[in-house]
Amino acid sequence: MENVAGKRKNKARRIVVILLAVVVAGGLGLGGWVLVSAQRAIDTATQGQGGSVIDVVVPQPIKTDTTATPGSGGALNDAERLNVLVAGNAADDPGHGGAELTDAIIVASVNLKTSKVALISVPRDLWVQYAGSSMKINAVYVAGGTGRSGLDALGQVVERVTGLHIDQHLLVGFGAVRDVVDTIGGIDVTISSPDPRGIRDGGVRLANGPQHLDGVTALALARARNDPFPGAVSYGLPQSDYSRQQSQRMILAAIVQRVKSTPTLANPITVVTLFNQVSSQVTTDLTVSQIRGLYDIATRSAEPTSATIRGESGHYLITDYLSASGADAQVPVAGVYDYSQIRAYVAHVVAA
């Protein structure tokens, strides 16, 4: 009897050992799959220059380009601040004219010491100069050759306009916004339109107050600017493109809030899904280590400051302009290509 009982115990131990071995092997296999998939996605988004996915686990301190010197634009170079140009276009969403134009331009200015973040919009119709030619700022990315060179070109012009030294660049397709929002389970925003009915524009209709948005609705809101459409009346976005810019900053802030407050996003399968979905829709010179560092800052940061270089109501810094070619554009109140007032305002915003 004792031998039988002993044999049963040994058999039970062997079963437990085998099960543990399967679990461990499965975990290692999943871990390897996660690492390979994530590295492939990172290499795609960064053209192989983003570093190792391992840096997500052991990140290096974020460093800015302290060797840079202010150029002709008078850019402020601050070793305690990282300025990331975030641009968006519709190149990944077929069926749109001028899809390569960057109709969303935001500078995310991060204070590395205090973890304060400021999101500052630059209107797409701002009239600027690049390579000896005049154009709307949303065309600079294309004029610069698209890709990394286009982002560098846009960064140089944004730097001249805002007075902030652009350290890194990030181009996001509008389709990626939809995919990211859906992958993270939607985002929560508060609609506060001056119209009591809320917002109605094309594919989006939202009442004032708290709203949970899926990817399709978030993308529609990021594009909405009171455009007329057949059979209905648009309302709720009285400042057109400036209202759209405000929505874009709100959506970006909501994505960050969702990521940092949702434990399930630590699931490696979710992370890999997110990487794989957006890697072909993203171009950046951020490294893995910098992305991890920015994530850590986001988890500590409060609600970001939200502003536009237009300035504040009653003291606008930008006015309408008709170019010599007949293009409707916008220029600084101080004068065409005179960004002195805008730079002073931006410096005030990021210092607050």
DAURUR-V166879 format. One record per residue. RES is the residue in one letter. NEAR is the number of other ideal C-beta (glycine too) atoms within 8 Angstrom. Layout:
RES:NEAR ; RES:NEAR
This chain:
M:4 ; E:5 ; N:6 ; V:7 ; A:8 ; G:8 ; K:8 ; R:8 ; K:8 ; N:8 ; K:8 ; A:8 ; R:8 ; R:8 ; I:8 ; V:8 ; V:8 ; I:8 ; L:8 ; L:8 ; A:8 ; V:8 ; V:8 ; V:8 ; A:8 ; G:8 ; G:8 ; L:8 ; G:8 ; L:10 ; G:9 ; G:8 ; W:9 ; V:12 ; L:10 ; V:8 ; S:11 ; A:13 ; Q:10 ; R:9 ; A:13 ; I:14 ; D:10 ; T:9 ; A:13 ; T:13 ; Q:8 ; G:5 ; Q:7 ; G:12 ; G:9 ; S:6 ; V:9 ; I:7 ; D:13 ; V:9 ; V:5 ; V:5 ; P:11 ; Q:8 ; P:5 ; I:10 ; K:6 ; T:13 ; D:8 ; T:7 ; T:4 ; A:8 ; T:5 ; P:9 ; G:9 ; S:4 ; G:11 ; G:9 ; A:13 ; L:9 ; N:11 ; D:7 ; A:6 ; E:7 ; R:12 ; L:12 ; N:13 ; V:15 ; L:15 ; V:12 ; A:15 ; G:14 ; N:14 ; A:11 ; A:7 ; D:9 ; D:10 ; P:4 ; G:3 ; H:7 ; G:3 ; G:6 ; A:10 ; E:9 ; L:11 ; T:15 ; D:9 ; A:13 ; I:17 ; I:15 ; V:16 ; A:12 ; S:14 ; V:13 ; N:11 ; L:10 ; K:5 ; T:4 ; S:10 ; K:10 ; V:13 ; A:14 ; L:15 ; I:15 ; S:13 ; V:14 ; P:15 ; R:13 ; D:11 ; L:14 ; W:15 ; V:13 ; Q:8 ; Y:12 ; A:6 ; G:4 ; S:7 ; S:6 ; M:11 ; K:11 ; I:18 ; N:11 ; A:9 ; V:15 ; Y:17 ; V:9 ; A:12 ; G:14 ; G:7 ; T:8 ; G:7 ; R:9 ; S:9 ; G:15 ; L:16 ; D:10 ; A:15 ; L:17 ; G:11 ; Q:12 ; V:13 ; V:15 ; E:14 ; R:13 ; V:15 ; T:14 ; G:14 ; L:15 ; H:13 ; I:14 ; D:8 ; Q:12 ; H:16 ; L:12 ; L:14 ; V:12 ; G:14 ; F:15 ; G:11 ; A:13 ; V:15 ; R:12 ; D:12 ; V:13 ; V:16 ; D:10 ; T:10 ; I:13 ; G:7 ; G:12 ; I:13 ; D:11 ; V:11 ; T:7 ; I:11 ; S:4 ; S:11 ; P:4 ; D:9 ; P:4 ; R:9 ; G:12 ; I:14 ; R:12 ; D:16 ; G:9 ; G:6 ; V:11 ; R:6 ; L:12 ; A:7 ; N:9 ; G:6 ; P:6 ; Q:10 ; H:7 ; L:14 ; D:9 ; G:13 ; V:8 ; T:11 ; A:15 ; L:13 ; A:12 ; L:14 ; A:14 ; R:9 ; A:15 ; R:10 ; N:12 ; D:8 ; P:5 ; F:8 ; P:3 ; G:3 ; A:6 ; V:5 ; S:12 ; Y:11 ; G:14 ; L:15 ; P:8 ; Q:7 ; S:9 ; D:10 ; Y:10 ; S:13 ; R:13 ; Q:13 ; Q:12 ; S:12 ; Q:13 ; R:13 ; M:10 ; I:16 ; L:12 ; A:12 ; A:12 ; I:12 ; V:10 ; Q:10 ; R:13 ; V:11 ; K:9 ; S:5 ; T:9 ; P:4 ; T:7 ; L:9 ; A:7 ; N:7 ; P:9 ; I:8 ; T:11 ; V:12 ; V:13 ; T:9 ; L:11 ; F:12 ; N:9 ; Q:11 ; V:14 ; S:12 ; S:7 ; Q:11 ; V:12 ; T:10 ; T:11 ; D:9 ; L:12 ; T:11 ; V:13 ; S:11 ; Q:11 ; I:11 ; R:11 ; G:12 ; L:13 ; Y:10 ; D:9 ; I:12 ; A:11 ; T:7 ; R:6 ; S:9 ; A:4 ; E:3 ; P:13 ; T:10 ; S:9 ; A:10 ; T:11 ; I:16 ; R:8 ; G:11 ; E:5 ; S:4 ; G:4 ; H:6 ; Y:10 ; L:12 ; I:13 ; T:8 ; D:6 ; Y:10 ; L:7 ; S:9 ; A:3 ; S:4 ; G:5 ; A:8 ; D:6 ; A:12 ; Q:10 ; V:12 ; P:13 ; V:9 ; A:9 ; G:7 ; V:7 ; Y:9 ; D:8 ; Y:13 ; S:7 ; Q:12 ; I:16 ; R:12 ; A:9 ; Y:11 ; V:14 ; A:10 ; H:8 ; V:11 ; V:13 ; A:5 ; A:6
